[in-house]
Amino acid sequence: MRTLRIRLIAAATGVAAAVGLGLAGSLPSAHGVSATGDGVSATDDGVAATDPVGPPQDDFASAFAYALLHPTAVPSGANDWDCRPDAARPRPVVLVHGTFENRYVNWAGLAPRLKQQGYCVFATNHGGSGSGPVAGTGDLALSAGQLAAFVDRVRSATGAAKVDLVGHSQGGMMPRHYIKSLGGAAKVDKLIALAPTNHGTSLWGLGLLAAAFPGGRTLTGATCTACSQQVTGSDFLEELNQGGETHPDVTYTVIVTRHDEVVSPYTSGYLAPRPNVTNQKVQGFCPLNTTEHVDISYDAVAERLVLNALDPARAVRPRC
C-alpha cells in the first residue's frame, strides 16, 4: 500500500502541477455525484451522454492520474447503450466501484477486457464526495438505491431480465444490501466481489485506504459515512448480515488476496459457505502473487477468476 500511495501522490502531483491545480480539494466534482457530500446522485443514475470515454489502463495509479484531469470519464468499453446481449453473453455486466474510487479509476482495465469478451458492460458513480475522482463515500443505503436505479436503466435499455454485478471492496459488499432489501434478488444473477468488506474492517484498515489517496484523510470523518459503516460491528453490517448473508436466487463469488491491508483480516471478505457461494484466494492459484487491496481489479489472476465466474462453462485456470 505504501508503494501504491507513492505512485498515486507522484501521479497526482505531476498532473496538478501541469495544470496549476492543487490536490484533491481543488479538483472538479465528479459527474453524477453530489458536491454536498451527502451521497445523493445529481442525476437518477449518475450517467450523462456527454461523459468522455477514457483510454484503457494497465494499473490503478495510471487510471487515477487520468481521472484527476477527467473526473467524469467512463472506462473504455462501458456504457454503450446500444449494446444488446446475445445467447453467448445473455446478461449485461454492471461494475460497482469501491470507497475513494470511481467507475474509471476502478475499471479502466477490466471494462475494455469484458467488452472484448463480448459482454455488454456498464458502470456508474455512486456515493460521491464532490472531490474529483473520489466517490464511494456516501451513505451505503443511498448508494445501493443509486445502484438499483442504474440496474433498472441497464435492464430497460438492453432488454435483459437480469444483470451480473462485479464489485470491488465496498462495491462487492454494498450490492448485497440492494439484493437483500431493495428488490435486487429478482434482477441479479451473479455477484462477483473483489476484496469485499463483507464483514467490515478496522479503523486501521480504513486509514490505510484513505492514506493511499491524495486528500483521502480529510474525507474519513463526517464526510465519509461509508467509512464508518464499513467498520467491523457497524449497525449497517450487523443488519446486512443478520438472518443470512446471501440470497438463494443469486450466485456469489468472492475473490480475496492474502496481501490485503485494508480488509483485515483478509478472510473476513469471505461469505458463509452455501451451495451458491464460492470463496477464492488469488494466492490459492498463484502463491507468489503480490496484489493488494486497491490494485486487485487490475490483477491478471483476479481478472481471470472474474471471467471464470461470469462464464463457468468456459473457465480457464489462471496463469501465474
N, C-alpha and C positions, 0 to 999 in steps of 0.2 A: 504493500500500500504506500510506503514511503517513496518508492521508485515512481509509482504512478502519480503521486502528488507532485513530485519534482517535474515530471513531464507536463502535467496539466498547468502548473504555475508558469513554466517556461513558455508553453504554447499561449497561455492567456496573456502573459506579459508582452510577448513578441507581437501578438495581434493588437493588443491595446496600444502599444507604443506606435505601431504603424499607422493607426487611425486617430491617435490623440485622445484615446479613451482611458478612463480608469478601469479597475477591475469590476467585479460583479455589480456593485451598486450603481454604476454608471451605464450599464448595458440597457438596451431597449427591452421592453416587455415582450414575452413570447406571445404569439397569437393564440387566441382561444383560452387565455389564462387571465384571471382577474389580477389587476395591478394592486388590489387591496389586500392580497394575501389570504383571502377567505376561502380559497379553493374552489370558487364558483367560476365556471367557464364563461367567457364573454359571449360565446355562441352556444347553441344547443349541443354541438358535438366537437367543437374546437377545430374545425376544418374550414378553410376558405379556398375558393377556386384559385386565388392568386398566390397561394403559398408556393415558394420556389422549391424545385427538386434539387437536393444536394447530391454530390457525387458519392459513389461507394467508397468506404473506408476500410482499412485493414486492422485498425486498432482504436480503442476508446479515446486516447489522447488526441489523435488526429481528428476524430469526429467532434470532440469538444472544442478544439481550436476553430474548426469551421463554423460551429454553431455560435461562437462568440460574435461573428460578423453576420450570421444568417440564422437568428434565433427562431424563425418560423419555418425553417427548412423541413421538407418531407424527405425521408430516405428514398433513394432511388429504388424503383420497383413497387413502391407503395402508393395507395390511394388512386389507382386507376379505376374510376367509377364506371367505366365501360367494360371492365373485365367481367366475364361470366364463367363460373365454374363448369367443368365438364365431368364426364364419367370417371376419369382417372383422378381428378382432384375436385371432388364434389363439394367441398366446404371451403369458404374463404378463411384465411388466417388473419387474426387480429392480434397485433403486437402491443403489449402493455408495458410501459417503461417504469423505472423504479424511482426512488427518492433522490432528489437533487439532479435528476436526469430529464430528458425529454425524448420525443419519438426519434429524432435524428441522432442524438448523442448515443442512445442505446442501440439503435437498429440500423445504422448506416452500413453495417457489414452483412447482417443476416437477411434483411429485407430484399436486396437485389438477388441474393442466392436463392431465396424461396421463389422469387419471381422466375428465375431461370429454370427452376424445377417444375414450373407450370402452375403455381398457386396464384390465386387472387389474393393480394396482400394489402392490408390496411393498418394504419397507425394514427393515433391521435395523442394530443397532450391532455393531461389532467392534473388537478390539484396544484394550481400554479402559485408562485410567489411574486411574480412580476419582476424577476431578476434575469432577464435574457433567457439563456438556455436552461436555467434551473427551474424545474417544475416538480410535481410529485410531493409537495409539502403540505397540501391542504388536508382537511378532514377526510378520512378514508371512506366514510359512508357517502359523502358527496362525490368523491372520485368514482366510487362504484356506480353512482347514479349517472355520471358522465359517461362511463364505460357502457352502461345499459343503453343510453341514448345513441351512442356511436354504433353499437352492435345492431340496434334496430335499423339504423340508416344503412349499414352494410347489407343486412338481410333484405331490405327493401330494394336496394339498388341491384343486387346480384340475383335475387330470386331464391336464395338458399334458405332452407329451413333452419339450419344450424351453422355455427361457426366453430373453428378451433382457436383457442387462445394460447399465445406464447407470452409469458411474462418474466420479468427479471426483478428479483428482490421483492420490494413492495408489490410490483406488478405481477408477481407469482402468487402472492397471498391475497391481496385485495379483491381479485376476481372471485374468490371463494365467498365473499360477502354478497356479491352480485348473484352468484349461483344459489346461495342459501336463502337470501332474504328479498331479492328483487326480481325473482322470476327467471333467472339465468339458466336454471337447470333444464328448462324446456328449449333453450336456444343455443346451448353449448354442448358439443360432443366431446371435446378433449380440452383439458387444461394442462399445459406443459410449463413447468416452473423452473427457472434457473436461479439457484441460490435464494430461495424464497424465505421470507421472515415468518414462516407459518406458526411458530411458537415464540416469536419475538427474539429480541437480542438485548444485550446490556447497554447501559448508557455509554460505557467504554466503546462498544462496537459502533454505536451511532456517532460518537465523537470522532472515531477514525474515519467513518464515511464522510462526515462533514469536513474534516481536515483535508480530504482529497480534492476538494473543490474550492477554488478561489472565492472567498466570501461566504463559504458554506457555514462557517461557525456562527456568523451573525444570524443565520436562519434557524438555528436549532432551538431557540427559545419559544416565545409566544407565537412567532410567525410560522412555526413548523409543527402544526397539530399532528401530522402523520408521524413525526419523530416520537412523540410521547405515546402515541397509540401503538407503536411497534416495540416498546419496551416490554420485556417479559413480564407477564402478570397484569398487563393493562386491561381495563374494562372491555375495550374493543376486542382484544384477543380472547379474553375469557368467554365473551358472548359468542364469538365466531366459532370457537372450538367446542362449545358446550353442546351435548347431545349428538356428537359425531362430527368428524372433521370433513367428511366427504358426502357426496350425494350419489346414490346408486346408479343414476342415469348418465353420469359423467365419468369419463376415463381420465385418471390423473397420472402424470409422470413428473417426478421431482428429480432434478439434476443438481448435485452439490459438488463443491470442491473442498478438499481437506485443508487448503490454504486460505479459507475464508476467514478474514479478520473481523468482518462486520457481523455476520450471523455467528454468534458464539453460544454454545459450541456449534460447529457446522452441521452436526447431525440433527440439531433441532429444526432444520429445514424439512426433514422427512415427515411424511404423513403417516398416520397409524396404518398398519397393514390391513389391506382389504383386497378382495379379488380384482377390484378395478383400480388399484394403486400400484405403481412401480416406482420404487426409490432407487436411484442410481448415483454413483460417485464417479467423477471423472477419473480419479486415480485407480478405480477398480478396473478400468480398461487400459490406462496408461499410467503406471505407478510413478513415473518421473515427471509427469505433467505438473507445472507450477502455477497454473492460472489462479487468479484471486477472485474476490467478490465482484469487483467492478468490471474486470475485463473478461468475465466468463462468457458474455454474449458475443465476444469476438474470437473465442477459442475454437479451433478446428474440431477438437474432440467433442466438445459440448454441442457444436453445430451439427455434427453427425448424429448425436443422440437425439437432438430435436427432430431431425429429418426422419430418423427411425421411428420416433414416437408418432409423428404425423402419418407415416405410411409403414406400419409394421410388416406388411406383406413384402416390402422391398428393403427391409432392414439390412444394413451392412455394418460389420464390426469396424469401429473407428481405427484409423491408422495413427500410430504414435510417432 
